[in-house]
Amino acid sequence: SACGIGLATIFLTSSIRLSITASIVPFLVMFACGVAVRAALALPIEHRANWIFQVTEDHATRRDQMRAVDRVVLMYVIGVPVVASVPVLWMALGDDALLAGVVVASIGLVFVHAVLLDWRRIPFTCSYLPGKRFIGHSAIIGFAACLLFTVISSGLVRTALVSLNQGLVITAALLIIGYWLRERRLVAWKRT
């Protein structure tokens, strides 16, 4: 999160036009929050407490535990970046900020369900596996993913602002994709 906020601050204080900055800032913060929340939920809080989850795991409670993951990630990956970017969008876009905010939130919905697509763990239950790959490799993949996400997302916002009809079509398409990803994940949760 600190990296995302730092990058957003750099963009805001540089000589780049505010409208370009406004279309980049929410997605940098969104990406940083998405990676941070996913990592935080995977990290074990107390290694010795893992047994309680193994002993008491029940299909009836697992659904609520997984829904909690869904709510936490939605709040931090969509809520925080959208609320933080509203002033910047308003300063840069004026009346178009509402449409831009809706598109940003829709992109966030797709991103949330993409982040949680393969999630099957109860949070904080010692399921973290450190050292899956070299840290430099992970950093390069993370930087490339952040760059790709930011460029595509800001392009979608700029395209949506061309006309109201385009904005509505893009928002509807993003909501359909987000709903499809969510349903796909919920079906996988029922099976596992």
Disulfide bonds with the S-S distance in Angstrom:
none
